[in-house]
Amino acid sequence: MTQGLQEICLTFLHNAGKFDSQGKSFIKDALKCMAHGLRHKFSCISRKCLAIKEMVFQLQRECYLRHNLCSAAKENVAVMVEMIHFQDLFPKGSPHSEPDHPRSPRQGDKDKPSKGGFNAHPRSRSQGPRRQSPEVGVVAEQEDPEATDIRR
């Protein structure tokens, strides 16, 4: 349950030296926010697993927003991409996750054998939505020019 949060916190701590001053401030402030929030809120909620999970999801979201994750990420894009996969930024099963949108096959896709690359294995519902860094999508688009050519 909180192992995902712990992994994220440790990843930020281990990579803090790679961030600029704004990124370092974000890491320090967001981690402090989560630590204080866990201490304060944990004593106020039920001990049921679902309630604890919801509290952790909400706390993490609040701390990221309060300490401006987007601004820190914008100024430290290379470090963020190198450091973590964006699907790991928020715990799996977060109520604030984006829903999966099934893609309808493009003409000609059904005749092609699937490549053993991205999305080779279907994800179960319990794993949450899959998010990839922007560079991953660019690489995938460059690898298959036929799929993006609308003239065919």
Backbone torsions as a table, in degrees:
resi	resn	phi	psi	omega
1	MET	NA	-65.1	179.3
2	THR	-88.9	-0.8	178.8
3	GLN	-60.5	-38.2	177.1
4	GLY	-60.0	-43.5	178.2
5	LEU	-64.9	-41.3	179.4
6	GLN	-63.0	-43.2	179.1
7	GLU	-61.8	-41.9	179.5
8	ILE	-64.1	-45.5	180.0
9	CYS	-61.5	-44.8	179.6
10	LEU	-65.0	-38.7	178.3
11	THR	-63.0	-44.5	176.2
12	PHE	-60.1	-46.1	-178.7
13	LEU	-61.3	-44.8	-176.8
14	HIS	-68.9	-22.6	-177.7
15	ASN	-108.9	5.6	-175.3
16	ALA	-57.1	-35.0	-178.9
17	GLY	-64.4	-18.2	-179.2
18	LYS	-85.1	-13.2	-176.9
19	PHE	-85.7	156.6	171.9
20	ASP	-75.7	-179.0	-175.5
21	SER	-61.7	-36.3	178.4
22	GLN	-65.2	-41.9	178.8
23	GLY	-64.8	-41.0	178.2
24	LYS	-63.6	-40.7	177.5
25	SER	-63.6	-42.4	177.8
26	PHE	-58.4	-48.6	-177.8
27	ILE	-59.3	-49.7	-179.0
28	LYS	-59.7	-48.6	-176.1
29	ASP	-70.0	-41.5	-179.2
30	ALA	-67.7	-41.5	179.2
31	LEU	-66.6	-40.1	177.2
32	LYS	-63.1	-42.5	178.9
33	CYS	-59.1	-45.6	-178.9
34	MET	-67.6	-40.4	179.3
35	ALA	-63.2	-47.3	178.9
36	HIS	-64.4	-42.0	-179.9
37	GLY	-62.7	-43.0	178.5
38	LEU	-61.5	-45.3	179.9
39	ARG	-61.5	-44.7	-176.6
40	HIS	-72.9	-50.1	-172.5
41	LYS	-76.4	-28.6	-175.6
42	PHE	-62.3	-35.4	-179.2
43	SER	-75.7	-13.9	-175.3
44	CYS	-99.2	-5.9	-175.7
45	ILE	-111.9	169.1	177.1
46	SER	-67.8	159.9	-179.7
47	ARG	-89.3	9.8	178.8
48	LYS	-72.0	140.1	-176.4
49	CYS	-55.4	-44.9	-177.9
50	LEU	-61.8	-41.0	179.1
51	ALA	-65.0	-39.0	178.8
52	ILE	-66.6	-44.2	178.2
53	LYS	-58.7	-47.2	179.9
54	GLU	-60.5	-40.9	179.4
55	MET	-63.4	-43.0	179.9
56	VAL	-65.3	-44.6	178.4
57	PHE	-59.1	-47.5	-178.3
58	GLN	-64.7	-43.5	-179.4
59	LEU	-62.8	-45.0	-179.5
60	GLN	-62.4	-44.3	179.5
61	ARG	-61.9	-46.2	179.6
62	GLU	-59.1	-45.2	-177.5
63	CYS	-68.0	-39.7	177.2
64	TYR	-62.7	-44.1	-179.4
65	LEU	-68.5	-46.1	-177.4
66	ARG	-60.3	-35.8	-175.7
67	HIS	-105.2	16.2	168.7
68	ASN	61.1	60.5	176.2
69	LEU	-54.3	-43.5	-175.4
70	CYS	-61.1	-42.6	179.7
71	SER	-66.8	-43.4	178.7
72	ALA	-63.7	-40.6	179.8
73	ALA	-67.1	-39.4	-179.1
74	LYS	-60.5	-39.9	-178.5
75	GLU	-82.8	-9.9	-176.3
76	ASN	-133.8	40.7	-174.1
77	VAL	-56.5	-49.4	-176.3
78	ALA	-59.4	-42.2	-180.0
79	VAL	-66.6	-43.4	-179.3
80	MET	-62.2	-43.7	-178.9
81	VAL	-66.0	-42.3	179.1
82	GLU	-66.3	-38.0	-171.6
83	MET	-74.2	-49.6	-173.3
84	ILE	-141.0	161.2	171.4
85	HIS	-89.2	135.4	-174.1
86	PHE	-62.9	-24.6	177.8
87	GLN	-68.3	-16.0	178.7
88	ASP	-91.8	-5.1	-179.0
89	LEU	-62.1	-38.7	-179.6
90	PHE	-116.9	138.4	-177.9
91	PRO	-56.6	146.6	178.5
92	LYS	-62.6	140.4	178.7
93	GLY	85.8	10.0	179.7
94	SER	-60.5	135.9	179.4
95	PRO	-66.5	-11.3	-179.6
96	HIS	-100.2	9.2	-180.0
97	SER	-69.6	154.6	175.7
98	GLU	-79.2	141.1	179.3
99	PRO	-72.2	153.2	174.7
100	ASP	-71.0	137.5	176.4
101	HIS	-116.5	107.6	-179.5
102	PRO	-63.8	137.6	-178.8
103	ARG	-94.5	132.8	175.9
104	SER	-78.1	142.4	-177.2
105	PRO	-65.7	141.8	175.7
106	ARG	-80.1	160.7	-179.8
107	GLN	-61.1	131.1	179.8
108	GLY	93.9	-20.5	-179.2
109	ASP	-66.7	-34.0	-176.0
110	LYS	-69.9	-21.1	179.4
111	ASP	-85.5	-19.1	-176.8
112	LYS	-85.1	138.3	172.4
113	PRO	-69.7	147.1	-177.2
114	SER	-71.6	145.5	178.5
115	LYS	-83.8	149.5	179.2
116	GLY	-84.1	48.5	-177.6
117	GLY	-117.1	-126.7	-178.3
118	PHE	-65.3	143.3	176.9
119	ASN	56.8	33.7	179.7
120	ALA	-69.8	-29.2	-179.9
121	HIS	-112.9	130.7	178.4
122	PRO	-66.3	144.7	-179.5
123	ARG	-95.0	139.6	176.9
124	SER	-78.2	162.8	-178.5
125	ARG	-60.6	-33.2	-175.1
126	SER	-69.2	-15.0	-178.8
127	GLN	-85.1	-9.8	178.5
128	GLY	80.4	179.6	-177.3
129	PRO	-71.6	152.7	178.8
130	ARG	-98.8	125.5	176.7
131	ARG	-119.9	139.6	178.1
132	GLN	-124.2	155.7	177.9
133	SER	-69.1	156.0	-177.9
134	PRO	-57.2	-33.2	-178.9
135	GLU	-63.9	-34.6	-179.1
136	VAL	-61.9	-44.9	179.1
137	GLY	-63.1	-36.9	179.8
138	VAL	-65.9	-43.4	179.5
139	VAL	-62.2	-44.7	-179.2
140	ALA	-61.7	-40.2	179.9
141	GLU	-67.2	-37.3	-178.2
142	GLN	-72.0	-27.4	-177.5
143	GLU	-73.2	-26.4	-174.8
144	ASP	-128.6	78.3	-177.4
145	PRO	-66.1	-26.6	179.0
146	GLU	-62.9	-37.6	-176.4
147	ALA	-67.9	-25.9	-178.1
148	THR	-98.5	-5.6	-179.5
149	ASP	-83.7	112.3	-175.6
150	ILE	-79.4	-7.6	-178.3
151	ARG	-79.8	-13.3	-176.2
152	ARG	-93.6	NA	NA
